[in-house]
Each structure stands twice: as C-alpha cells, then as structure tokens.
C-alpha cells in the first residue's frame, strides 16, 4: 500500500474519532464533573502514550531529555491538557454540544491573531477579512442567529468555549519545531499535565471515583480524543506527500460531529449552528488557500 493511501486511511480514522469527541464529552459529563473527566482522561491518556512509546522503542529519548526540554514540557503540559481541558470541559457542561464544539473550531483564526503580538507578524487584509467572517460565524452560533440575544444559552459557557480557542492557539504557538519526537513531547507534556491536574484536585477537593457507568466514556475520551488519535494524526502527517491534502479533510469533522450529536444523544441541530460553522470553516480554508498562494 502506498504511503499516501495509508495517510488517507489514517486521516479518515482520525476524522471519525474526533467527530465522536463532542458526543463522548456530553455522555461523560452526564455522570461526572468536568474536573473528574479531565483527571481520568488525562491519566489514561498518559498511560496510553507510554505504551505507544514502548511499542515504538522511543523510551531512550526520554532519558536523553535536557533540563530546558523538561521546563518547556511543563509549560506545554500546563496549557494542554490541564488548562485547555479544564476550560473546554466546563464549556461542554454549560452548553449544548453543537455550540461548544463549533466555537472551539475557531482556534486557527485565533492563532492568526495571536501571531501578531507573539511572533511579530502582520495581518493582511485578506487574513483580517477571514477573521471577521469567522467571528461573525461564532456570533451566529452563540446567539442562534439572533445576534443581540443569547436566549437560554450560558454566557459563561460561550466565554469559556471562546477562551479554549485562545489557549489551544497559544499552545501551538509555543509548540515550536525543536527537533523532539512529537509523541515524546506529547507524553512528557501529559505527565506534567497529570501532575497539575492532580494538585489542582487536591487543592479544591475534587478527586472522586467515578461511577461504573462513567468509565466507558472516560476511557473513550482518553484514547480517541487525547492520545491514540493524536498519534494516528502524527503518523498520517509523516506518511503524506502533502500535509495540506489531509489537513483540509479534517474540517469535515465538525459537520460529522453535528450528525453524531443528533443521532446518538438526540441533540437537535439549530440551523444557525450549521450556518455559523460553515462561515468559520470556510474562512479557515480560505486563509489556508491564501497562505499557499503567497
């Protein structure tokens, strides 16, 4: 089988798993608190990443890590999984899955905005237009097309969902290409993230043992949102002859996710959600097309 074909197959698996994440979040949050979901999904993700490293024979790279690498891993681990998922899971607890998921997909445009103060880059008129269009899509989703009225939608939930995009974009800005194996970097980051999550739980007294019915969703989230799926995505990027080809396929995910939310947990999809998501994804694809032209 050709490498490009393998890359497409892995990408389709990634799309399938990530598309089910919003539904898995909502199911898990029906049994546990956002913190409990974070703690156990991070724990199982760390274990899964360790097993992946063992299978790949990359444990030796952990022993060779420099002190600066560990400091960087601690920073990245604080941003993701700890801070990012603390905020994201709380947003999912407060909002319908379709709104939390759709707003979260605006992070590439937030990344563009953050590159101005952090990397000193300048926004072109076309990039600024893409950001404005994406913001309009977010407003349509958050207000269900009413623009000035949130109705029964949690304002805090909308703020948290938007904040998650800020943290995720910041994570990728600091996740520079430093020559480290990406799975090794992810594992060390999750080790620190697990440490931060545990300390946070001890401080606020939030550590508890989930009910038996919660375990399938907790394990599913840890394996197919945080760990195995990410490793599959990294492998697809290594195999493909064009990252842009498979990268654009990922934006099928939120639309697939809406379908699964409707079929599995019976969440009615508001027309404004679909329209706003089209604006967000369209603006991201437009920006990506512009960057390849220049």
N, C-alpha and C positions, 0 to 999 in steps of 0.2 A: 504494500500500500504506500502511495506517495505521501511525503511529509505534509503537503498542502491538504490532502484529503484527510489525513489524521487530524490536522489543525481544525478543519471544519467540523469533524465529528466531535472533538473535544469542546469546541465552541458551542455546538448545539446542546451538549450536556450541561455546560455552564449556564446557558440561557434557561434551560429547563429548571435547573436547581435554583438559580437566583430568582426566577419568576415565582417560585413557590415560597420564597422567604417571607413576603408580607403576610401570606396566609398562615404560615407557621408561627410568625410572631404573634398574630392575633389569637391563635389557638393556645399558645403557651401562656399568653398574658391573661387568658381566661382562668388559669389555675394558679399562677404565681405573680409576684410583684415584678416590676421592671428590673430591680436590683437582683433578685433571685435568678431571673432569666440571664442576666449578664454574668453573674458569678459562675453558674454551672455550665453555660455555653462556652465561656472563656476557659474553664477548667478542661472540659472535654476537647476543645479545640487545641489547647496546648499539648495534651496527650496525643491527639491525632497527628499534629505536626511533628512531634518527637518520633512517632512511629514511621512517618514518611521520611524523616532524615535518616533513620536507621536503615530503612529499605534502600535509600539512595546512597548509603555509605558516606554521608557528609558530616558525621559527628565530629570528625577530626578538625573540621573548620571551626567548631565551637571552641575547642581548646586553644586555637591559634588567635582568638579574638583579642584585639588590643583594648586597653582601658578606654580610649576615646570611642571605640566602637560600642562598648557597653553603655557609656554615657548617652550616646546617640540612641541606642536601643531603648534606654529608659525613657527618653523624651518621646520617641515614637510610640512606645507602649502606653504612655500616659494619654497620648492623643487617640490612639487606636490599639487595643479595643476599649480601654477604660472610659475616657471622656465621651468619645463618639457614641458608643452604645448606651451609656448612661442616659444621654440626651435622646437618642433615637428611640430607644425602647419606651421611655416616658411619653414621647410624642405619639407612638403607636397605641399606648394605653389611653390617651386622651382623644385621639382622632379616629375616624374611620380609616381602615387600612388603605383605601384608594387615595385619600388625601395625603397621609403621611408618606406613602411610597412615591407619589407623584412629585411632591415638593422636594423630596430627598434627591430626585434625579436631576435637579438643577445645579448640582455641585460643579460640573465642568465650567459653567458660566461664572460661578463664584471664584473658581480657580483663575479664570481670566482676570477678574477684578483684583484679586489679591496679588497677582504677578506685577501689578503696577507699584505698590508700595514696597513689596518684599524683594522683587527681582529688578526693580527699576525699569520695567518695560513700559512701553507706551501703547495705548489703545487706539486702533484705527477707527475710522467712522463706521466701517462695516462691523467690527467687533462690538462697538458700542451699541449699534443697532440690534445685534444678536442678543446682547444682554438685556436691552429694553424689552424686546419681544418675549424673551424668557421670563422676565419679571411680570409682564402682562399675563402670561400663561399661569404663573404662580398665583396671581391675584384672582384670576378666573376660578382656579381650583379651590382656593381658600374661601372664597365668598359664594361659590356655586353659581357664578355668573352674575351676581347682583352688585358686585364692585364695591358698594359702600356698606354692605350689611353682612356680618358673619353669621347671622341667624343663630342656630344652636351649635355652631362649630366652636370648639375651645380656642380662644385666642392664645392661651399659653401653649397649647398643642401646636398651633401654627408657628408660633415663635420658636419653639423647640425644634420642629422639623426644619425650619429655615436655618436655625443655628447649627444643626447637624451637618448641613452642606458646608458651612464655614469651617468647621473642624475637619471634615473629610478633605476639603481642598487644602487646608493648611498642612495636614498630614502628608499629602502627596508633594507639596512644595518642599518640605523638609526631607522627604524620602528620596534624596538625590542618588544618582548613579555613582556609587562609591566602590564598585568592584566586588562587593559582597554578594554571595549567592542569595537570591531573593527569598528562598524558603528558610535559609538560616536566619536571615534578617527578620523574617516574619515570626519565626519561633522565638527568638530572643525578645522581640517586642512583646509577644504574647506572655512570655514568662514574667516580664515586668508589669504588663497589664494585669495579670492574675494577682501579682503582689499588691498593686494599687487597689484593685477591686476588693481583695480580702481585708486590707487595712481599713478601707472605707466602710466595709460591712461591720468590722469590729467597733469602729467609732460610733456609727449610727445604730448599732444593734440590729442589723437587718439580716444576718445569716440565719437561714432556716432550712430544714429538709423538706423538699417539695413532696407533694402527694404522688402516689404511684401513677395517676393518670397524666401527670405533667411530664414524666420522664421521656416518653417518645418524642414530644415536641421539643424538649430541651436538647436531646441528643441530635435530633434532625437539624435544628438551627446551628449547633456547633459544628456538625460535619459538612452540611451543604450550604451554609451561608458564610462561615468563617474560615474553614480550614481546607478540607479536601477540594472544594470547588475552586478556591484560590490557587491551589497547586495545579489543578487542571488548566486553569486560565494561563498561568505562567508557562506551562508546558506548550499550550497552543501557540503562545506568542513566540516561543523558541522554535517551533516547527514551521510556522508560516513564512511564506516568502514576502508577505505584505501585511503588516500589523493593521493597516487601515482597512483591509478587506474584512477581517474578522472583527475589528473594533466596531465598525458600523453595524454589524449584526447584533451586537449587544443591546442596541437600542430597540430591538424587538421586545426585549424583556419586560419593560413596564406595561405594554399592551397585553402581553401574555399574562402578566400578573393580575391585571384587572379581570380577565376572564376566569382565572383560578379563584380569585376572591369571591366572584359571583357564584361559581359552581360549587365550591367547597363549603364556604361559610354563609352563602346566601346574601352577600352584601350587594345591594342594588347600586349599580354604577350610574352616577349622575352624568348627564350629557356634558355638563361643564367640565367635569374631570377629564373626559376624553379629549375635549377641545383644547383645554389648557395644556394637557400633556403633549398634544400634537405641536403646540407652539414651542414648548420647552425643547422637545426632542428635535424639532425642525431647526430651531436656532442653533442647537449644538452641532448638528450635522452641517449646517451652513457654515459655521465657524471653522469646522474641521476641513471643509472643502476649500475655504479661503486660505487656510494655513498651508495646504498642499500646493496651491497655485503660486504662493509667494516664495 
